Amino acid sequence: MNALTEALQISKLIKVVPRSRNLESLLLFFAAGLNAFEIAQIQLSILEKITTDLFTYWLPPIAFAFVLHLILRRRASEADPLILPIAVVL
């Protein structure tokens, strides 16, 4: 075997994560921060302080979104990277 065929075989073995999944994870972090900011603003306007209830309302949907992101990364790597972050923001 020459070097070219070895390189082709190695490239077939290595699964490259598409760039769109990295963009989706970046947008998810932004959406998570925006969501935490929104909940903090609501608590500040109503209670005039930030309580630990923020995590009660913030953590479950964000954890679900990141688990869904990992599933999409493994199963549907060519899916649209904007749908999940937009759904999290809404």
N, C-alpha and C positions, 0 to 999 in steps of 0.2 A: 504494500500500500504506500502510496505517496502522501505527502503532507497535505495535499488538497483534499483527498478523500477522508483523511483522518479529521481534518478541520470540519468537514461537512457532517461527519458522524457525531462529533462532539457538539456541534451546534444543534443537532437534532435532539440530543440528550438533554441539553440545558433548555429549560423552558423560560423564556424571557417574559417578564411581567410587562404588559403593555403600558405605555405612558399614560393612557387614559385612566388607569386604576390609580396611579400616583396623583393625578389631578383630582380624582374623586376623593381620595383620602385628604388632600389639602383642603378641598372645599368642605368636607365633612368636619374637619377641625374648626374651620371658620364658622360653619353653621352651629356647631356645639357651643362655641364662644358667644355667638349671637343669641342663642337660646338662653344661655346662662345670664347674659346681660339683661335680656327681656324679663326673666323671672326676678332678677335682683331689682330691677326698676319697679316692678309691681310690688314687691315686698317693701321697698323703700317708700313708695307712695302711700301704701295702706298702713303698714306697721311702723314706719319710720325707722326701721332697723332691718338688717339682714340676719335671718335665722338659719339654723341648720336644715329647716324644711326645704330650703333651696335644693339640696341634694336629693330629697325625696321626690321632688317633681322633675328634676333635671336628669338624674342618673338613669332611670329605666329606659326612656325613649332614646337617649344617646347610646347606651350600651346596646340596645336592640339595633340601632342604626349601624354601629361598628361591627356587630356580628353579621348583619346582612351584607355589609361591605366585604367582609372576609369571605362570605359565601359567594358573592359576585366575583370576587377576585379569583376564586378557584374554579367556579363552574361556568360563569358567563363573562369571560375576560374581554370580549368584544362588545359588551353592552354599553349603552349610552352612559357616560360618566356624570351627566348633569341631573338625571332624574332623582336619584337618591338624595343628594344634597338639597335640591329644591324641595323635595318632600319633607325633609327634616326642618327646613326653615319655615315651611308653612305649618 
